[in-house]
Amino acid sequence: MINTIILDLGKVLIDFDHLRSAQRISHFCNKAPKEIFDLFFASEATVLFEEGKLSPQDFFKRVKEMLDLRLEYESFVPIWNDIFFLTAKNRAVYSLANSLRTHYQVALLSNINVLHHEYLKKYFPVFDVFHRVFASYELGVVKPDHAIYKKALEELKVSAEDVFYTDDRAELVESARAIGINSFQFISVVQLKKDLISLGVRIE
């Protein structure tokens, strides 16, 4: 019996485009946007930042060295944060989460750094429908590490088999499924509702 629903954040509840930030950063270094994107959006520094193992200032120092960036921290932060936007799909997921919270424990589990999290809390009011929000930088580990899912289950005081989880990335879905969580790849709101109903979740 499903009693808890866990949603991913990016490309589910809110959309983003890292290339938007890379294009703006390219004006302050000698690298093309695609090269910036490839260099540091999946870099070790970014992973450490999302794990909470680098402070924002230390992350910026690494980025500045990596890109030979002609930009100071105060100017970098707004550019780094300017990647998010809402779509009709995101709004539909938010509405669904809001209706589910009446009968289920609804949580959010995201790989995210402190700068993005604080920015989203200020400008994109999407967190209020969740009973719990789990951010990787606060938990000290990122998906797809099994530890992040286990920490969330422990905090929520639920068993894996009682949880429905959705994420847009297949490898993250597979990791959660490997420890017994009922996990589905997010494709669309229509498919999400079908997946929920398939496990007996009440959709109003």
C-alpha positions in Angstrom: 0.0 0.0 0.0 1.6 3.3 -1.1 1.6 5.9 1.6 4.4 8.2 0.5 5.1 9.8 -2.9 8.5 11.3 -3.7 9.0 13.6 -6.6 12.2 14.8 -8.3 12.6 18.5 -8.8 14.4 19.3 -12.0 12.5 18.7 -15.3 9.6 17.5 -13.2 8.5 20.3 -10.9 10.6 23.0 -12.5 12.6 23.2 -15.8 16.1 24.5 -16.3 18.6 25.1 -19.0 22.3 25.2 -18.0 23.2 26.5 -21.4 21.5 29.8 -20.6 24.1 30.3 -17.8 27.0 29.0 -19.9 26.1 31.5 -22.7 26.3 34.4 -20.2 29.5 33.1 -18.6 31.1 32.9 -22.0 31.2 36.7 -22.2 33.7 36.7 -19.2 36.1 34.0 -20.4 37.7 32.6 -23.5 35.6 29.6 -23.9 32.5 28.8 -26.0 29.2 28.1 -24.2 29.2 24.4 -25.1 32.7 24.1 -23.9 31.8 25.8 -20.6 28.8 23.5 -20.3 30.9 20.3 -20.9 33.7 21.5 -18.6 31.9 22.3 -15.4 28.2 21.5 -15.2 29.1 17.8 -14.7 32.5 18.5 -13.1 33.8 17.1 -9.9 33.4 20.6 -8.4 29.7 20.7 -9.3 29.2 17.3 -7.7 31.0 18.3 -4.5 28.9 21.5 -4.4 25.7 19.5 -4.7 26.9 17.2 -1.9 27.4 20.2 0.3 31.2 19.5 0.5 32.1 22.9 -1.1 30.9 26.3 0.1 29.5 28.6 -2.6 32.7 30.7 -2.3 35.0 27.7 -2.7 32.9 26.4 -5.6 33.2 29.8 -7.3 37.0 29.8 -6.8 37.2 26.4 -8.6 35.0 27.7 -11.4 37.1 30.8 -11.8 40.3 28.8 -12.0 38.8 26.3 -14.4 37.5 28.9 -16.8 40.0 31.6 -16.2 36.9 33.7 -15.4 37.0 37.5 -15.5 34.1 37.8 -13.0 33.7 38.3 -9.3 31.6 36.2 -6.9 28.8 38.8 -6.5 28.3 39.0 -10.3 28.7 35.2 -10.8 25.9 34.2 -8.5 22.9 35.8 -10.4 24.3 34.3 -13.7 24.7 30.8 -12.0 21.1 31.0 -10.8 19.5 32.2 -14.0 18.6 28.8 -15.5 15.1 28.1 -14.2 11.7 28.5 -15.7 8.2 27.1 -15.3 6.1 25.3 -17.9 2.6 24.1 -18.1 3.9 20.6 -17.4 5.6 21.9 -14.2 2.4 23.6 -13.1 0.4 20.5 -13.7 2.8 18.4 -11.5 2.6 21.0 -8.8 -1.2 20.9 -8.9 -1.1 17.1 -8.7 1.3 17.1 -5.8 -1.0 19.6 -4.0 -4.0 17.2 -4.4 -2.0 14.1 -3.4 -0.8 15.7 -0.1 -4.3 15.4 1.4 -4.1 11.6 1.5 -0.4 10.9 1.2 2.9 12.0 2.6 4.5 13.9 -0.3 8.2 14.6 -0.4 10.8 16.1 -2.8 14.2 14.6 -3.4 16.7 16.7 -5.5 20.3 16.9 -6.4 20.7 20.6 -5.8 23.3 23.0 -4.5 22.6 25.7 -1.8 22.7 28.6 -4.2 20.0 27.1 -6.5 17.9 26.0 -3.6 17.9 29.4 -1.9 17.2 31.1 -5.3 14.3 28.8 -6.0 12.8 29.3 -2.5 12.8 33.0 -3.1 11.5 33.3 -6.7 9.7 30.0 -7.5 7.2 29.1 -4.8 7.0 25.4 -5.6 8.1 23.8 -2.3 5.0 24.6 -0.1 3.1 21.5 -1.3 5.6 19.1 0.2 5.7 17.7 3.7 9.4 17.2 3.4 12.1 18.6 1.1 15.3 16.6 0.8 18.2 18.5 -0.9 21.4 16.6 -1.7 23.7 19.3 -0.3 21.9 19.0 3.1 22.1 15.2 3.0 25.8 15.1 1.9 25.2 12.7 -1.0 23.8 12.8 -4.5 21.6 10.5 -6.6 22.1 7.8 -7.9 24.0 6.8 -4.7 21.7 4.4 -2.8 22.5 6.2 0.4 20.5 9.3 -0.5 17.3 7.2 -1.1 17.9 5.3 2.2 18.3 8.6 4.1 15.1 9.9 2.7 13.3 6.7 3.6 14.7 6.8 7.2 13.7 10.5 7.6 10.2 9.8 6.3 9.9 6.6 8.5 8.7 4.5 5.6 9.6 1.2 3.9 10.8 1.2 0.3 7.8 -0.9 -0.8 5.4 1.8 0.5 6.9 4.5 -1.6 6.2 5.8 -5.1 9.1 7.7 -6.7 9.4 9.5 -10.0 12.5 11.1 -11.7 13.1 12.3 -15.2 16.5 10.5 -15.4 16.4 6.7 -16.1 19.6 5.9 -14.2 18.2 7.6 -11.0 15.0 5.6 -11.3 16.9 2.4 -11.7 19.0 3.1 -8.6 16.0 3.7 -6.5 14.3 0.6 -7.9 17.4 -1.4 -7.0 16.7 -0.9 -3.3 13.0 -1.7 -3.6 11.4 1.6 -4.2 8.5 1.6 -6.7 10.2 3.9 -9.2 9.0 5.3 -12.5 10.6 7.6 -15.1 8.8 10.9 -15.5 7.7 11.3 -19.1 4.6 13.4 -18.8 1.9 14.3 -16.4 -0.5 11.9 -18.1 2.0 9.1 -17.7 2.7 10.0 -14.1 -1.0 9.7 -13.3 -1.2 6.3 -15.0 1.9 5.1 -13.0 0.3 6.3 -9.8 -3.0 4.7 -10.5 -1.2 1.4 -11.4 -0.1 1.2 -7.8 -3.5 2.0 -6.4 -2.8 5.7 -5.6 -5.9 7.8 -5.3 -6.0 10.6 -7.9 -8.7 13.2 -7.4 
